[in-house]
Amino acid sequence: MIFHPQNLKKTEGAFVLPAAVSAVANPCMDKDILKEYWRNFSFETSALELTPTDAFTFVIGDAPNIPLDGCDYSINVTKNGVCVYAESAQALLHGYMTLLDQIKAIDVDGEVAACIECCEVRESPLIRNRMVHFCIFPETELWQLQRFVRMCGALKYTHIVLEFWGMLQYDCMKELGWSHAFTKEQIKPIIKEANDMGLEVIPMFNHWGHASLSRGNKGKHTVLDQNPKLQTYFDETGWCWDIKKPKVRALLRSIREELCELCGEGKYFHVGCDEAYGFQFTTENMDGICSFLGEISRDMNEKGRRIIAWHDMFLSKHPEFNPDNRYTCNNPSLEAEQYMLAHLDRNIIIADWHYQAPIAPVQTSAIFKNEGFDTLLCPWDRGLAQTKAAISTTKEFELMGFMHTTWHTLSGGMYFVTLTAMGGFENIDEAKHSIHFQLTTAALLRKIMPINGDCRKAGWCKAQIDNV
């Protein structure tokens, strides 16, 4: 079991899932992935069919709904049935995921069956915006992307940020993708599954640093390693886009349009803008980047979206920072920080990524919030203390939400995706060994996307032994 609802009241008995289940449910539930989840979470012992209703409910048998009392959803499990009752489609989907998480395997007359212990649940998230960021690298296989999206749906995340590191075939410039990059037709079914589980897909493309579409410490450049004649789109090293040039701004606009069309309706677009190494913090240059981001912000606002930007180029080190927290600050002075923050569009959402801050509160987020920016705190898999500090700070400062980042380390950090998701619904301050989250995450992966005995796809590492 992943989640432990804070308002769970257990009652006597259990509802044993029949082999064929007929439920009355809102049309948002009539999705292939949700029916597949029912079969998978019931250990392949039960199949689900739905009859539509306009209400935001999912009802099996004669279990009555219990009042929400201000919560997002309620769950009532009796010996004779199940009722999930919600205030919205997304809340109903999250209630359904909570219900699935309660299913247990049992032995009945020598055969495996599944049951849900009788209980009552009323629940709302402690943190409303629960985002996760996933990188599609040249080494990423399509099934890995699909499985991760499924995992995030089951963990009740609200948004998933997809960043294609040279792994999408664009119409506006073919060199933006490697020769083996995925086509849009390959990606669309995965985006549909995300939407069917209540996830909004946030498109991302880095508009400043990381213009190589590759990790800097590996030396690859997606565009220039394919066509050196495109050098003038970048600075001398190729690491940053030359954003002063009209042709670069036009290309980035076309990229945004393609990604928004691919990812579907949504409220956000992530523009990156981190680690723009070599940037000279002159007044002219700072005016230029603030004007550039303001232009993008206005363009996206007209399309109903707000832009998200990483924090590090806007923040400098403060003398009051806790020395036990290692904050990432790529702005050279407090004066330059204040100048940039004063000229930055307040409609931009700041994604504050501090990965070595084990002590709460994470002070940097307060700076952005006090300056009038909606702020997302962004943990990574650096340790239990760091994740807990980020979740605690998000709650304490009443931030917009969190965005868990995964980068290149899912082979060792998959279970932190689970831990962060849990923090959106319950108190994770109590110390637990990492093995607890590893085991529950492995159990979840077996349910969301069975691998039919393929050892290479089992768990989160292709190899059982590292470096072999």
Secondary structure by P-SEA (a helix, b strand, c coil): ccccccccccccbbbbbccbbbbbcccccccaaaaaaaaaaacccbbbbbbbbcccccccccccccccccccbbbbbcccbbbbbbccaaaaaaaaaaaaaabbbbbcccccccccccbbbbbbbcccbbbbbbbbcccccaaaaaaaaaaaaaacccbbbbbbccccccccccccccccccccccaaaaaaaaaaabbbbbbbbbcccccccccccccccccccccccccccccccccccccccaaaaaaaaaaaaaaaaaacccccccccccccccccccaaaaaaaaaaaaaaaaaaaaacbbbbbbcccccccccccccccccccccccaaaaaaaaaacccccccccccccccccccaaaaaaaaaccbbbbbbccccaaaaaaaaaaaaaacccbbbbbbcccccccaaaaaaaaaaacccccccccaaaaaaaaaaaaacccccccccccccccccccccc
